[in-house]
Amino acid sequence: MVKPSIDELTNGKFNRYILVIAAAKSARYITNVTGAMDADDLDRVSDNGIVSKKESLEDKSVKIAINKLYSGDIKLDEETLDRALHAGLNGIEGIN
């Protein structure tokens, strides 16, 4: 079984569709940010402190995104996420 579970991630506040969109957009952000970092600087952390280059090399972006959503490092903002689903923005607090 995958940890954390969907029920643990949503806490009854969001449906699975929103969770999938949030995880995908977060993973894309993580991929883009860490891809732009210098490969030799493993200790470098993104400007907003979400992810480090070393962390991105140790795990896949989707796994990092799900763990960050679960830990609260990335927070779902329902209103912004709803706008993002219709406008193509990311809609996730902590990610610009």
RATADA-V471804 format. One record per run of one state. SS is the DSSP state (H for helix, E for strand, - for the rest). FROM is the first residue (numbers start at 1). LEN is the number of residues. Records with the same first field share a line. If there is no record, write none. Layout:
# RATADA-V471804
SS: FROM-LEN  FROM-LEN
This chain:
# RATADA-V471804
-: 1-5  11-5  36-9  46-6  59-2  72-3  77-1  88-4  94-3
H: 6-5  16-20  53-6  61-11  78-10
E: 45-1  52-1  75-2  92-2
